[in-house]
Amino acid sequence: MKKYSVKLEILENGDGLIKFPDEIVNQFRIKEGHKVELISTAEGILIKPLKSAPKLDIVLDRINDDNLHDEIDYGESQGNGEW
């Protein structure tokens, strides 16, 4: 992972967004609406992206004939459970 040291001037741009250099936006795949955590440290401010679980409909949309596995046969039922 390439590390960057960038000096920025914070400017009010009307919508409250901080402008990041394209290299950082592309490396971390930052998009408008992504959530981040601002952490105060002894050296300054650390900005960490918050990971979110993928939405179920997006995961289900990715299922296709190429990645759908066949039914798995586990053999005869065992125990008293009903199937």
C-alpha positions in Angstrom: 0.0 0.0 0.0 1.4 3.3 -1.0 1.7 5.9 1.8 1.0 9.5 1.2 1.9 12.7 3.1 -0.2 15.5 1.8 -0.4 19.1 3.0 -3.9 20.5 2.6 -5.6 23.8 3.3 -9.0 23.3 4.9 -11.5 25.5 3.1 -15.2 26.0 3.6 -16.8 24.7 0.5 -20.5 25.0 1.4 -21.4 21.3 1.8 -19.1 20.4 4.7 -17.1 17.8 2.7 -13.3 17.6 3.0 -11.6 17.4 -0.3 -9.0 14.6 -0.5 -6.5 14.2 -3.3 -7.5 11.8 -6.1 -4.7 9.4 -5.2 -6.0 8.8 -1.7 -9.7 8.7 -2.9 -8.7 6.0 -5.4 -6.5 4.0 -3.1 -9.1 3.8 -0.4 -12.1 3.8 -2.7 -13.7 6.7 -0.9 -17.1 7.8 -2.2 -19.5 10.5 -1.1 -21.7 9.1 1.7 -19.0 6.8 3.1 -18.6 7.0 6.8 -15.3 7.7 8.6 -14.2 7.9 12.1 -12.1 10.9 13.2 -9.7 10.0 16.0 -7.8 12.6 18.0 -4.2 11.4 18.6 -1.1 13.0 20.2 0.2 13.7 16.7 -3.0 15.0 15.2 -6.1 13.6 13.6 -6.4 10.1 12.2 -9.2 9.5 9.7 -10.3 5.8 9.4 -13.0 4.5 7.1 -15.7 2.6 8.9 -16.4 -0.8 7.4 -20.0 -1.7 6.9 -21.6 -5.0 6.1 -22.7 -5.4 2.5 -26.5 -5.1 2.0 -28.3 -8.4 1.4 -29.8 -7.3 -1.9 -26.4 -6.4 -3.3 -25.0 -9.8 -2.2 -27.9 -11.7 -3.7 -27.6 -9.8 -6.9 -24.0 -11.1 -7.3 -25.2 -14.8 -7.4 -25.1 -16.2 -10.9 -24.7 -19.5 -12.7 -20.9 -19.2 -12.6 -20.7 -19.0 -8.8 -23.8 -21.0 -7.7 -22.8 -24.4 -6.3 -24.7 -27.6 -6.8 -26.8 -29.1 -4.0 -24.7 -31.0 -1.4 -25.8 -34.5 -0.5 -25.0 -35.1 3.2 -26.4 -38.7 3.1 -29.2 -40.1 5.1 -30.8 -38.1 8.0 -29.6 -39.0 11.4 -31.2 -38.4 14.8 -34.8 -37.6 15.6 -35.0 -34.3 13.7 -37.6 -33.8 11.0 -36.4 -32.7 7.6 
